[in-house]
Amino acid sequence: MKVIARLERLGDNPETWLRRVGYAMLPANQEGVVSFSRRFSRDFYPRFHIYFKIKQDKEGNKYIVFNLHLDQKKPGYKGVNRHNAEYDGEVVEREVLRLKSLLLPELFA
């Protein structure tokens, strides 16, 4: 599920904001993309998994696009990135609402 916000609403850079809201940085994947996760317990799974891109519109406004999903379990085969993930549903929607509530209000952005 995607969450889109003006970059100013984070009040910081995306990495720092994600850490502040409970996410930990994961090692970069094979393509060099850094992502973050938030675990439910001491176990590695299930966990929320999020990554982002910064975009700019024609007027020069910068937006951040977060892509969030719920990893249910570890990939089954070594070297395979496919895993059991949920991209929508009640749990993911609640996390999206939580993240949106932690953004700075528009009047401060």
C-alpha positions as CSV (number, residue, x, y, z in Angstrom):
1,M,0.0,0.0,0.0
2,K,1.3,3.4,-0.9
3,V,1.5,6.5,1.4
4,I,2.2,9.8,-0.3
5,A,3.1,12.9,1.5
6,R,4.9,16.2,1.0
7,L,8.5,15.9,2.0
8,E,8.2,18.8,4.4
9,R,5.6,16.9,6.4
10,L,8.2,14.5,7.7
11,G,10.0,17.3,9.5
12,D,13.3,15.5,8.8
13,N,14.8,13.3,6.2
14,P,12.9,10.1,5.4
15,E,15.5,7.8,7.1
16,T,15.4,9.7,10.4
17,W,11.6,10.0,10.3
18,L,11.2,6.2,9.8
19,R,13.5,5.5,12.7
20,R,11.6,7.9,14.9
21,V,8.3,6.1,14.1
22,G,9.7,2.7,15.0
23,Y,11.3,1.3,11.8
24,A,14.9,-0.1,11.6
25,M,17.1,0.1,8.5
26,L,17.7,-3.2,6.6
27,P,20.8,-3.9,4.5
28,A,20.5,-2.8,0.9
29,N,19.1,-5.4,-1.5
30,Q,20.8,-6.7,-4.6
31,E,19.7,-3.6,-6.5
32,G,21.1,-1.3,-3.8
33,V,17.7,-0.2,-2.5
34,V,17.6,0.4,1.3
35,S,14.4,-0.5,3.1
36,F,13.1,-0.5,6.7
37,S,11.1,-2.9,8.8
38,R,9.1,-2.7,12.0
39,R,8.7,-6.0,13.8
40,F,5.7,-7.2,15.9
41,S,7.9,-9.0,18.4
42,R,11.5,-10.2,18.9
43,D,11.0,-12.6,15.9
44,F,11.9,-11.3,12.5
45,Y,8.5,-12.2,11.1
46,P,5.8,-11.1,10.7
47,R,7.0,-7.5,10.1
48,F,6.1,-4.4,8.3
49,H,8.4,-3.7,5.4
50,I,8.7,-0.2,3.8
51,Y,10.8,1.5,1.2
52,F,10.4,4.9,-0.4
53,K,11.2,7.2,-3.3
54,I,11.4,10.9,-3.5
55,K,9.5,12.5,-6.4
56,Q,9.2,16.0,-7.7
57,D,6.2,17.5,-9.5
58,K,6.2,20.1,-12.3
59,E,6.0,23.0,-9.8
60,G,9.1,21.7,-7.9
61,N,7.3,20.4,-4.9
62,K,8.9,17.3,-3.5
63,Y,6.9,14.3,-2.4
64,I,7.8,11.1,-0.7
65,V,6.1,7.9,-1.8
66,F,6.3,5.1,0.8
67,N,5.5,1.6,-0.3
68,L,4.4,-0.6,2.6
69,H,3.6,-4.3,2.9
70,L,3.4,-6.9,5.6
71,D,5.9,-9.7,5.4
72,Q,4.3,-12.8,6.9
73,K,7.3,-15.1,6.7
74,K,10.8,-15.4,5.4
75,P,11.4,-16.4,1.7
76,G,11.2,-20.1,1.4
77,Y,14.2,-20.7,-0.9
78,K,17.8,-19.3,-0.6
79,G,18.4,-16.6,-3.2
80,V,14.7,-16.1,-3.9
81,N,13.1,-12.8,-2.9
82,R,9.5,-14.0,-3.2
83,H,7.8,-14.2,0.1
84,N,4.4,-14.3,1.7
85,A,3.4,-10.6,1.8
86,E,0.2,-8.6,2.2
87,Y,-0.1,-5.3,0.4
88,D,-3.5,-4.4,1.8
89,G,-5.9,-5.6,4.4
90,E,-6.9,-4.4,7.9
91,V,-3.4,-4.7,9.5
92,V,-1.7,-2.8,6.7
93,E,-4.4,-0.2,6.6
94,R,-4.1,0.4,10.4
95,E,-0.3,0.9,9.9
96,V,-0.9,3.4,7.1
97,L,-3.3,5.3,9.4
98,R,-0.7,5.3,12.2
99,L,2.0,6.6,9.8
100,K,-0.3,9.3,8.5
101,S,-1.1,10.4,12.0
102,L,2.6,10.9,12.7
103,L,3.2,13.3,9.8
104,L,3.4,17.0,10.6
105,P,0.1,18.8,9.9
106,E,-0.2,20.7,6.6
107,L,-0.2,24.0,8.4
108,F,3.3,23.4,9.7
109,A,4.7,22.0,6.4
